[in-house]
Amino acid sequence: MQTFANLADFSAHAGQSLGETEYMTITQEMVDLFAQATGDSQWIHTDPERATRESPYKTAIAHGFLTLSLAPKLLAEIYQVESVKLGVNYGANKIRFTNAVPVGSRLRMKAWLHHAEPDGRTAPNTPDDANEQSASSVRAIVECVFEVEGATKPACVAELITLLYE
């Protein structure tokens, strides 16, 4: 895990690798819970027997958005900025699902700090009188690559935007 003291140190790391996580196993239970939460219960994800018979992958696969939704958990394993009091997901510039994640496979994420720039915002729901005391904020763009162990192509490549507040 990379640890940065503050947003200035983090921003100075732009253009460099933040690191990678250990592999984690993607289970059918995770897929089923994601399907239940999102209402996306397409058989290729939730019916392992049918997927074995009819899917080109010969097994159930994780939802692409399940893979992407692991980003906050995995990023927290890769880096931290000690001075940050609040981080907010702001969006994405680009997301591509380039390979399947079979249930039972092992997945990891690699991350690079594309760039970080001062944002000038105060934290959401900050009282007006606290704005004067509010420190800096940064808009960070992190490129995340989700890799399936043993696969030649990544499962997902995403350029994620996060607002970080000190």
Order of alpha helices (4+ residues) and beta strands (2+ residues): beta-alpha-beta-beta-alpha-alpha-alpha-alpha-alpha-beta-beta-beta-alpha-beta-beta
